[in-house]
């Protein structure tokens, strides 16, 4: 059995932001949109913040033939276009020295041989010590071949060596992780044939957002909220992930997925988990993820016959967004003229456990909605007895709204007396805004997630059982729609808040959607 | 006739309220007041306080605060002056501005001892207070002591004071009950952080880990004239290395020698280099030589303006030496960025307390530039 390595005594007590160990980040799909828009800008910003280790390199892998210099120039343009910090000559020249390119296809064994030789050279020249973070920024169909190629070429270090101070290998997968439960399991099995679960990092970039991370801090670092966080005080919870954009150039992708697979199965389920979970025993990755899995397992399973009553689909028609005419979904490029794919979904879910018994969670996600907003709203019970007379009928319940984006912050709505001789009640809000309190230091989600993956911190990544539980829940809905013959979803005007049926979903319970 | 402290406070209060009372005029951006900390800066001269005002204004751009900057002139004629302003930065969403409040005082003569009372009246409730003290200080100082007792964090700067000042405040803080113990930080210590990180990198590779216990030579080069004593930055670095690696100081025939944890001796040398563009007394280079078993290494970090070259040379017995070299950008040495970094660090830093205590004991020993 390998002995754990003695820690570096000069690391003891260092309080500055921790960089990762020396390593190489290998990006499969280096010519793709994700690499240009997110990954390289995030890595550059980490370099700018001096959060990358001394021995560091980035290797882009893609099919096209190009030199290191061409790759560097392309990446500089990407950083210029998509980074919130534009390339600074001094920072870029240091960073670019570590940027190199390997041509290769996922299915060719020569790709992995070339990659191995390249990584050996980087270890000698840049001190990367053979530790590797492999980022799969490729379509899911290529996940399997790449995993197999890496394994066959001996590019996967077993996890035990890291504990003894040896090199490590980690792999990052982008969503969608599977198309349904069966495909997610197949994919997980393929990944498990090469990697230990501790080496696997499945990204849900929502978890990298500051406000989402703050949800845990807000709930578990304040004694005020946790006692009222449950059925005794909460009437219902609304979670909204609304976008005002359409499918843009992703029509082909959307025809295969729809909003349920694209947003609900991952982002929305994660927001629900973080809202509903019990306090973890620690902040260790598995402790947090154990609690999230418990929430997913507590979700009340819907029988097929119950789906129509609890889930509403929709598809956007023509309408006005930000005052501009926009096309219907069926008129978008690469979308079938008779498409039945949903661009909106609203669901009524129940978390059947002690804390949340009987409390509905209304969740919705949609494209081309009135505005871009993601929020979690906890709506508290009405007053048991109306002591005051409210002029416009009834006193609105207290609402605690966590705004994930934009205007990140937390607002608490409550009732107050308007100054004057009469007792006139008004809804007011205590409003905490990140920007106004902490300035503009919020890092991009991918910066945090990439750095965490390099450090081996997995709390903000989804574990195998989480992914499979998410799919298990969503599969029932998807199967019910298929069994129902995939009838065309009701349409809603672009720029609205969804189809009328979604309003009915809450109206039947005597509630209504917030207008966030 | 100058205003009394009561009159000054009433005016300051009124001016602070007036900053936010008026609606923006047409064309003006809406301003939101924000405050995450009471930032009290006390300098031992009006000129130093004046020079620090832009630093404070820089810091509150990213850390909204009620900033109270005070210049002390204990030898001047009694009097208290104050100037109020808002310091605004564009809101992150581009809509409007986020503003801090800044009050700049000059206290002269007997008014100096009234400063804590004046400042406590102006501190916002329910946000922590940070005291930045620029100058020599003793924990019993009548201006320092009341402010320090109310502060959650005290920031000193060895460049404007001394290692003895820091040690004195560290010991005072240690003696307080845990619930009332402020964190003590030092700007010179924050300045050392990149050097610490680069020194630590020398031993990150697993096979080099044992060499950390086998350092044989340490050379510190500082920006100073020949014969100058070891400055605060170098002393803190030496204290840090010593407390991490278990070194003890011993003097042999007037020369400083260090004993390693394994009982072996090691030498330490101080070299000087003309300051040039670098701040006087700043660190210029650190060189560590170490041996353990069949392995020897030399690590060097050499500063060159805003960057440093990190070199590692490893000599295995009977094998080919290996060399690694990285160029590393150092953090901005601007005082504003340095203070901001300091304020974002954890309040309690045991490594600083240990390093200060170790270096403070060295004061009697001679370690001068050769």
Interface residues (C-beta under 8 A of the other chain):
Chain A: X5 X6 X8 X9 X10 X11 X12 X13 X14 X15 X16 X19 X21 X22 X50 X53 X54 X55 X90 X91 X94 X127 X129 X164 X165 X166 X406 X407 X434 X435 X436 X437 X438 X439 X440 X441 X442
Chain B: X32 X34 X36 X61 X62 X63 X64 X89 X91 X92 X93 X98 X193 X194 X196 X197 X198 X199 X200 X201 X202 X203 X204 X205 X206 X209 X212 X213 X241 X244 X245 X246 X306 X307 X310 X312 X324 X326 X327 X328 X329 X331 X345 X346 X349 X350 X351
